């Protein structure tokens, strides 16, 4: 479940859709120009939906996996417009839960093998959206004042992520896309 402007959004696994409700559990006409409270997800036989996140402009992020979920490539992050239209899909986002911040960074809860230990431990990753001005996330503005007031629609997330490690260190799991 996620909230957007006083409306609660519920990710319904069995019906492969998102439903909008007010605080009294009444349906809210939030999708398709305010004509329906139901937003069907992209049809995908056998998809397991894990989490839903909503950012400040009401773009919706849906985390799911296909098959048995044993491969990172089975995990996907779909982005939908505030009106409910499918916008993009990024594959290879192996995570159990997600959160989206004001700058469209996606934070995910993962489970990874820690170096030198046979155990799988929880970790936190930050997935950086592609900037319209650059393909390298290190050049994204770092202060809110550096962002334009009218944000463009989210673009598919690149494969760059930072993973929190024990003792507060960060590591880069993959770098910027190569440029020709």
Rosetta blueprint (number, residue, H / E / L):
1 X L
2 X E
3 X E
4 X E
5 X L
6 X L
7 X E
8 X E
9 X E
10 X E
11 X E
12 X E
13 X L
14 X L
15 X L
16 X L
17 X E
18 X E
19 X E
20 X E
21 X E
22 X L
23 X L
24 X L
25 X L
26 X L
27 X E
28 X L
29 X L
30 X L
31 X E
32 X L
33 X L
34 X L
35 X L
36 X E
37 X L
38 X E
39 X E
40 X E
41 X L
42 X L
43 X L
44 X L
45 X L
46 X L
47 X L
48 X E
49 X E
50 X E
51 X E
52 X E
53 X E
54 X E
55 X L
56 X L
57 X L
58 X L
59 X L
60 X E
61 X E
62 X E
63 X E
64 X E
65 X E
66 X L
67 X L
68 X L
69 X L
70 X L
71 X L
72 X H
73 X H
74 X H
75 X E
76 X E
77 X E
78 X E
79 X E
80 X E
81 X L
82 X L
83 X L
84 X L
85 X L
86 X E
87 X E
88 X E
89 X E
90 X E
91 X E
92 X L
93 X L
94 X L
95 X L
96 X L
97 X E
98 X E
99 X E
100 X E
101 X L
102 X L
103 X L
104 X L
105 X L
106 X E
107 X E
108 X E
109 X E
110 X E
111 X E
112 X E
113 X E
114 X L
115 X L
116 X L
117 X L
118 X L
119 X L
120 X E
121 X E
122 X E
123 X E
124 X E
125 X E
126 X E
127 X E
128 X E
129 X E
130 X L
131 X L
132 X L
133 X L
134 X L
135 X L
136 X L
137 X H
138 X H
139 X H
140 X L
141 X L
142 X L
143 X L
144 X H
145 X H
146 X H
147 X L
148 X L
149 X L
150 X L
151 X L
152 X L
153 X L
154 X L
155 X L
156 X L
157 X E
158 X E
159 X E
160 X E
161 X E
162 X E
163 X E
164 X E
165 X L
166 X H
167 X H
168 X H
169 X L
170 X E
171 X E
172 X E
173 X E
174 X E
175 X L
176 X L
177 X L
178 X L
179 X L
180 X L
